[in-house]
Amino acid sequence: MPAAPKKGRAAKARPLSQSGSTQPGWRSGALWRNVRALALPLALFLLIRTFLLEAYRIPSGSMIPSLLVGDWLFVNKLRYGPHVPFTDKLLPGYAEPRRGDVVVFVSPPQVDQPHDLTPTLVKRAVAVGGDTIYMRRGVLYVNGIAQRQGYGVPATDAFDSVSELFDWQKPLGLSVSRFGAAPAQPSHDEWGPLVVPPGHLFMMGDNRYNSKDSRYWGVVPRDNVRGRPMFVYYSYNADDSDRPLPFITDIRWGRLGHWIR
């Protein structure tokens, strides 16, 4: 005869579910707790990234010396009003872009690079709506005042050039103004005067002979603005380092914490 089951604590069986597993709610409850534990920090990260701060990497030398290739920035998205994802709307910010601000923005369409038609860029707002802007012999003038060039080049390296990409300026060029008339054919160093339309910005790189900017693809609508860079949180020599693993071995320690002006 089979032995009778022993009495006592060891002989007590746990209640079984209809499927034969013990404690049917335990696994689902643990899974739900794990999901909640991961969802909260993820939601917080997405909220901060969408509406407050976002990291941005500098891939080119168009803003030398203010920004260097290999700089990593934190961008304040709240300042000018954060962009609502998947829409064309901006939430209210606490400031407007000013002349001289370094700004992150979505480029107007760049017809010469259909593979990346509207990249996100960082440049300096050299003029705002209502400003009269022009260039003569490579010197930028805003409302008749010559502007300091952020990154000068030797006279032997300066060049002027003509491109059909400058032709967007022709309808905006002033034929009569106290600053003279716009040239019939705008060029890299000789264009304008033109008036920046209201609600738009004219963007240029500080390194003007290595910058594809508003001279090529036009003025930037205010709604394209995405934020103001705050400071460099990490930087390494990314363009001409001769060291292995430069992101570790060639860090620019002096730029860490550098505030952007």
Secondary structure, DSSP 8 states (H G I E B T S, - for coil): -------SGGG----B-TTS-B-HHHHHHHHHHHHHHHHHHHHHHHHHHHHTEEEEE--SSTTTTTS-TTEEEEEESSSS--B-TTSS-B---S----TT-EEEEE----TT-GGGSS-EEEEEEEEETT-EEEEETTEEEETTEE---SS---TTT------GGGGGGTTTB-SS-TT----SS--SSSEEEEE--TTEEEEE-SSGGG---HHHH--EEGGGEEEEEEEEEEEB--SS--SSSHHHHSB-GGGTT-B--
